[in-house]
Each structure stands twice: as structure tokens, then as C-alpha cells.
């Protein structure tokens, strides 16, 4: 289990309060609430259609909730546009890879820093002093810090379109890290990966928290990985939180058993959740 957890008295870096999202007469989210402590790993799980990606889209600003609030470092950001949330320190990856396939790995990653650049249009157009300095600093940080960290130095000049799926997912995580996040939101970071790729990604997620102190919020279907990595688990079903707590508490909750299995006992659920366990 993860260690070096933040003290329980620490103020949450991200808090979701009674979040409700409706599409016409259908409620995708209904009164969802939870908090993520600084430097923690929080997982959001649930059956297909439970509202996990809708929750991510609402937290990151792509959807506007019908009711409720999203608070980031104590500030109400419910009405803050998505680009401003990114600049404040909320970065995310996507369930379906959203990279620029015609660009290199390095250029894709550098785009993640766009929200923090100070260069104006005139400087950029003529590549004047400030633009040149920012470009040099950005490239140095990306190559020496992020690319090294994620072990993708050998593909930094490769076209994204030529990469296998697992490496594309790693590049997308690198681009999110280039945004200098305080909260890193990962939407199914190991979906479609083989065991070796999954183990690598699990290690990188732990290291992001351990070495950089970044708070991680992830949606994931690999229950073994969720239970091994997470400090806090939130379970959604039909847009509502049916359980939350430590991995052990969630695995023992009868509501979670019913949501995942329809019927059965806690032992059966534990066997199901641990079947594909990952030990980084």
C-alpha cells in the first residue's frame, strides 16, 4: 500500500460538493461529493455508464454542472473555463488518446506548457529574446525532467503516429505533466495495455506522487492496480457515490458487491478485484 500519506488535517487540494449533471431528463451525476488530499492517489471506479468520465469532464471544465461545486485549493472554480483551470494546475489525460499524430513526441509534450508561456504574439512571430529564452527553458525542462522521468528519450523525435499504443499513452501523460499540474487527472491510464505496460504505468504514477508531490485522480477499470496504488477510492453507480474509503473498506462494502456482481459475497468480490493485481 502507498506510504507517506498527507496528514488527515491537511486541507483538500480538490473538493467536489454535491455535483449534479443532467443531459435533458437523464442525470449523469447526482449529488457526487468527495475530496482529494494533497499528494494522495484517489481512484474513481464503477461499472460502465456509472458517470466516471462525466465526473472528470465536469471537474476539468468541459461540462458545466446543473448543481453543486468544484473547489480547487479552496477556491470555487465551478464557473471557471477549462483553459483557466489548466493554467491553475488541473491537468488531465483522456480515455481516447488525444495527441497530435502528425507531430513528434517532443512537440506534443511541449504543447502542454502553452498555458504558462508569457511570450506575446510579436515576440513569437519574430522569435525575439523572450520567446527564444522561453523556448530554450521549455525544451530543457521537457527533455531533462519529463522525458527522462518517463523513460521515453529514445522516441523523443519520433512521430506519435508511428508509436505503439502503450507509448502513446505515456506521451499523453508526459504532455499532462508538462502543464506543471498540482492535480493530475488520468482517465483510464492503462486501458488496452499489456501487463508489462501496465506495471510501468503504475510505477510512473507512484513516482509522480512520491517524487513530485503531485496529487493524482484517476478513473480506472483495472481493479488490481486501483487497490494497489490508491489511498482513497470513490465508487460510482448510476451517477451516485455508493461507497468511498480506503481500498480495504471499499472491497468489503456490500453496495460495491451488488454494483459489480449483482449478487455474491465479499470474498467473491475480493477475488474478482485482485485477479489482475499489479504490484509495482
C-alpha positions as CSV (number, residue, x, y, z in Angstrom):
1,X,0.0,0.0,0.0
2,X,1.1,3.6,-0.6
3,X,3.0,5.2,2.2
4,X,3.9,8.8,3.3
5,X,0.3,9.9,3.2
6,X,-0.6,13.5,3.9
7,X,-1.9,14.2,7.4
8,X,-5.6,13.9,7.8
9,X,-5.8,17.5,8.9
10,X,-4.4,18.7,5.6
11,X,-6.9,20.8,3.6
12,X,-8.1,19.0,0.4
13,X,-6.5,20.3,-2.8
14,X,-9.6,19.2,-4.7
15,X,-13.2,19.0,-3.3
16,X,-16.3,18.1,-5.2
17,X,-19.6,19.1,-3.4
18,X,-23.0,17.7,-4.3
19,X,-22.1,17.7,-8.0
20,X,-25.1,17.1,-10.3
21,X,-25.0,16.9,-14.1
22,X,-28.1,16.4,-16.3
23,X,-28.5,15.8,-20.0
24,X,-32.1,16.5,-20.7
25,X,-34.0,14.3,-18.3
26,X,-31.1,12.0,-17.7
27,X,-28.9,12.6,-14.6
28,X,-25.3,11.6,-15.4
29,X,-24.3,12.7,-11.9
30,X,-26.5,13.1,-8.8
31,X,-25.0,14.7,-5.7
32,X,-21.5,13.4,-6.1
33,X,-19.1,14.5,-3.4
34,X,-15.5,13.6,-2.3
35,X,-12.2,15.2,-1.5
36,X,-8.6,14.6,-2.6
37,X,-5.9,15.3,-0.1
38,X,-2.6,16.8,-1.3
39,X,-0.1,14.2,-2.5
40,X,-2.6,11.4,-2.5
41,X,-3.9,9.0,-5.2
42,X,-7.6,8.9,-5.5
43,X,-9.4,6.4,-7.8
44,X,-12.9,6.7,-9.2
45,X,-14.3,3.3,-10.1
46,X,-17.7,1.9,-11.1
47,X,-19.4,-0.2,-13.8
48,X,-19.7,1.1,-17.3
49,X,-22.1,4.0,-17.5
50,X,-21.6,4.9,-13.9
51,X,-20.7,8.5,-14.7
52,X,-16.9,8.4,-14.2
53,X,-15.9,10.2,-17.4
54,X,-18.8,12.7,-16.9
55,X,-17.3,13.5,-13.5
56,X,-13.9,14.0,-15.0
57,X,-15.3,16.3,-17.7
58,X,-17.1,18.3,-15.1
59,X,-14.1,18.7,-12.8
60,X,-11.8,19.7,-15.7
61,X,-14.4,22.2,-17.0
62,X,-15.6,20.6,-20.2
63,X,-19.1,20.2,-18.7
64,X,-20.9,22.7,-16.6
65,X,-22.8,21.1,-13.7
66,X,-26.5,21.6,-13.1
67,X,-25.8,22.0,-9.4
68,X,-23.0,21.6,-6.9
69,X,-19.5,23.0,-6.7
70,X,-15.9,22.1,-7.6
71,X,-13.3,23.6,-5.3
72,X,-9.6,23.7,-6.1
73,X,-7.2,24.8,-3.3
74,X,-10.2,26.3,-1.5
75,X,-11.4,28.4,-4.4
76,X,-14.7,27.8,-6.2
77,X,-13.9,27.0,-9.8
78,X,-17.3,25.7,-10.9
79,X,-17.7,28.5,-13.4
80,X,-14.0,28.8,-14.4
81,X,-13.4,27.9,-18.1
82,X,-11.3,24.8,-18.8
83,X,-8.2,26.6,-20.1
84,X,-8.0,28.7,-16.9
85,X,-8.4,25.5,-14.8
86,X,-5.5,24.0,-16.7
87,X,-3.4,27.1,-16.0
88,X,-4.3,26.9,-12.3
89,X,-2.9,23.4,-12.1
90,X,-5.5,20.9,-13.2
91,X,-4.1,18.7,-16.0
92,X,-5.7,15.6,-17.5
93,X,-5.2,12.8,-20.0
94,X,-8.1,11.3,-21.9
95,X,-9.7,7.9,-22.2
96,X,-9.2,8.0,-26.0
97,X,-5.7,9.3,-26.9
98,X,-5.8,13.0,-27.8
99,X,-2.4,13.6,-29.3
100,X,-1.4,15.4,-32.5
101,X,-0.5,12.4,-34.5
102,X,1.5,14.3,-37.2
103,X,3.8,15.9,-34.7
104,X,6.8,14.4,-32.8
105,X,6.8,13.2,-29.2
106,X,8.8,16.3,-28.1
107,X,6.5,18.8,-29.8
108,X,3.4,17.1,-28.4
109,X,4.8,17.3,-24.9
110,X,5.9,21.0,-25.3
111,X,2.3,21.9,-26.2
112,X,1.4,21.0,-22.6
113,X,3.3,24.1,-21.3
114,X,1.4,26.5,-23.6
115,X,-0.9,27.8,-20.8
116,X,2.2,29.0,-18.8
117,X,4.1,30.8,-21.6
118,X,4.5,34.6,-21.3
119,X,5.6,35.3,-24.9
120,X,3.3,37.6,-26.8
121,X,2.4,37.3,-30.5
122,X,5.1,39.9,-31.6
123,X,7.9,38.1,-29.7
124,X,6.8,34.7,-31.1
125,X,6.4,36.0,-34.6
126,X,10.0,37.4,-34.8
127,X,11.5,34.9,-32.3
128,X,12.8,37.7,-30.2
129,X,14.7,37.4,-26.9
130,X,11.9,36.4,-24.5
131,X,10.5,33.9,-27.0
132,X,13.9,32.4,-27.6
133,X,14.6,32.1,-23.8
134,X,11.2,30.6,-23.0
135,X,11.7,28.0,-25.8
136,X,15.1,27.1,-24.6
137,X,13.9,26.7,-21.0
138,X,10.9,24.7,-22.0
139,X,12.9,22.3,-24.2
140,X,15.4,21.8,-21.4
141,X,12.8,21.1,-18.8
142,X,10.8,18.7,-21.0
143,X,13.9,16.8,-22.2
144,X,15.8,16.7,-18.9
145,X,12.9,16.3,-16.5
146,X,9.8,14.8,-18.1
147,X,11.2,12.7,-20.9
148,X,13.9,11.3,-18.7
149,X,11.3,10.6,-15.9
150,X,9.0,8.7,-18.2
151,X,11.9,6.9,-20.0
152,X,11.0,8.0,-23.5
153,X,14.3,9.6,-24.5
154,X,14.7,7.1,-27.4
155,X,11.4,8.2,-29.1
156,X,11.5,12.0,-28.4
157,X,11.9,12.8,-32.2
158,X,9.6,10.1,-33.4
159,X,6.2,10.8,-34.9
160,X,3.4,10.0,-32.5
161,X,1.5,8.2,-35.3
162,X,4.4,5.6,-35.5
163,X,4.3,4.7,-31.9
164,X,2.6,1.6,-30.3
165,X,-0.4,2.3,-28.2
166,X,1.3,1.9,-24.8
167,X,3.9,4.5,-25.6
168,X,1.3,6.9,-26.9
169,X,-0.4,6.7,-23.5
170,X,2.9,7.5,-21.9
171,X,3.4,10.5,-24.2
172,X,-0.1,11.8,-23.3
173,X,0.9,11.5,-19.6
174,X,4.1,13.4,-20.4
175,X,2.1,16.2,-22.0
176,X,-0.1,16.5,-18.9
177,X,3.0,16.7,-16.7
178,X,4.4,19.5,-18.9
179,X,1.4,21.5,-17.7
180,X,3.0,21.6,-14.3
181,X,-0.1,20.2,-12.6
182,X,-1.0,20.3,-8.9
183,X,-3.6,17.7,-9.6
184,X,-3.1,15.1,-12.4
185,X,-6.3,13.6,-13.7
186,X,-5.8,10.3,-15.6
187,X,-8.8,8.8,-17.4
188,X,-8.1,5.1,-17.8
189,X,-4.3,5.3,-17.9
190,X,-3.7,1.6,-18.5
191,X,-6.7,0.8,-20.7
192,X,-5.7,-1.6,-23.5
193,X,-2.2,-2.1,-22.1
194,X,-0.5,-5.5,-21.6
195,X,0.9,-6.5,-18.2
196,X,4.4,-5.1,-18.7
197,X,3.0,-1.7,-19.9
198,X,0.5,-1.6,-17.0
199,X,3.3,-2.3,-14.5
200,X,5.4,0.5,-16.0
201,X,2.5,3.0,-15.9
202,X,1.7,2.0,-12.3
203,X,5.3,2.7,-11.3
204,X,5.2,6.1,-13.0
205,X,2.0,7.1,-11.2
206,X,3.5,6.2,-7.9
207,X,6.7,8.1,-8.7
208,X,4.7,11.2,-9.8
209,X,3.2,11.3,-6.3
210,X,6.4,10.3,-4.4
211,X,9.0,12.4,-6.3
212,X,7.0,15.4,-7.5
213,X,4.3,15.5,-4.8
214,X,1.5,15.7,-7.4
215,X,-2.0,14.7,-6.4
216,X,-3.4,12.0,-8.7
217,X,-7.1,11.5,-9.5
218,X,-7.7,8.6,-11.8
219,X,-10.5,6.6,-13.4
220,X,-9.5,3.0,-14.0
221,X,-11.1,-0.4,-14.6
222,X,-8.0,-2.4,-13.6
223,X,-9.1,-3.2,-10.1
224,X,-5.8,-4.8,-9.1
225,X,-4.0,-1.6,-10.0
226,X,-6.6,0.6,-8.2
227,X,-6.4,-1.4,-5.0
228,X,-2.6,-1.5,-5.0
229,X,-2.0,2.2,-5.8
230,X,-4.9,4.2,-4.3
231,X,-5.1,5.9,-0.9
232,X,-8.8,6.7,-1.4
233,X,-11.4,5.0,-3.7
234,X,-14.7,6.5,-4.7
235,X,-17.3,4.1,-6.2
236,X,-19.9,5.4,-8.6
237,X,-23.0,3.7,-9.8
238,X,-25.7,5.3,-11.9
239,X,-24.2,8.7,-11.2
240,X,-24.2,8.4,-7.4
241,X,-21.5,7.7,-4.9
242,X,-22.3,4.3,-3.3
243,X,-19.1,3.9,-1.3
244,X,-15.8,5.6,-0.6
245,X,-12.9,5.0,1.7
246,X,-9.7,3.0,1.7
247,X,-9.3,0.1,-0.8
248,X,-10.0,-2.3,2.1
249,X,-13.1,-0.5,3.1
250,X,-14.4,-0.4,-0.4
251,X,-13.8,-4.1,-1.1
252,X,-15.8,-5.0,2.0
253,X,-18.8,-2.8,1.2
254,X,-22.0,-4.7,0.3
255,X,-23.2,-2.0,-2.1
256,X,-20.0,-2.4,-4.1
257,X,-20.5,-6.1,-4.2
258,X,-24.0,-5.6,-5.6
259,X,-22.9,-3.0,-8.1
260,X,-20.1,-5.2,-9.6
261,X,-21.6,-8.7,-9.2
262,X,-25.3,-8.3,-8.8
263,X,-25.1,-10.9,-6.1
264,X,-22.4,-12.7,-4.2
265,X,-20.3,-12.4,-1.1
266,X,-17.4,-10.2,-0.2
267,X,-14.9,-13.0,-0.7
268,X,-16.1,-13.4,-4.3
269,X,-15.7,-9.6,-4.9
270,X,-12.2,-9.6,-3.4
271,X,-11.2,-12.5,-5.7
272,X,-12.6,-10.6,-8.7
273,X,-10.9,-7.3,-7.8
274,X,-7.5,-8.9,-7.1
275,X,-7.4,-11.3,-10.1
276,X,-5.4,-9.0,-12.2
277,X,-3.4,-7.4,-9.4
278,X,-0.4,-5.3,-10.2
279,X,2.5,-5.0,-7.8
280,X,4.7,-2.1,-8.9
